[in-house]
Amino acid sequence: MSGNNLFIDTNIILYLLNGDQTLVNLLDKKTWYLSFITELELLGFKQLDDAEEKTIRELLEQCMIIDINPPIKRKAIQIRRSTGLKLPDCIIASSAMYLDMPLITADKDFAGIPGIELILYER
């Protein structure tokens, strides 16, 4: 994998939090970018206890979290209209595309987005 910047999908963060050592090694020495959507998804779990929340917040502090802006909105709308992908996934994909970074995910639905640089992770 070339480059030091990666856009990370929510499922990848969940695998990391569950101790996926292959991902730890793969993402070592990379700068991680996340959508605000991922932040909301991670912290929005109903059953999240205090220790888990603390762990997630500590991980998020090490990441660059990207908020939505007009170009990301426009691209998300375009992706949604052309693919029917869920809106949160459209925002994540459009954010990666806006920053011109590869998106690492385990979600094969992203493969249907034209022009996205995708790293499909299989466990």
Order of alpha helices (4+ residues) and beta strands (2+ residues): beta-alpha-alpha-beta-alpha-alpha-beta-alpha-alpha-beta-beta
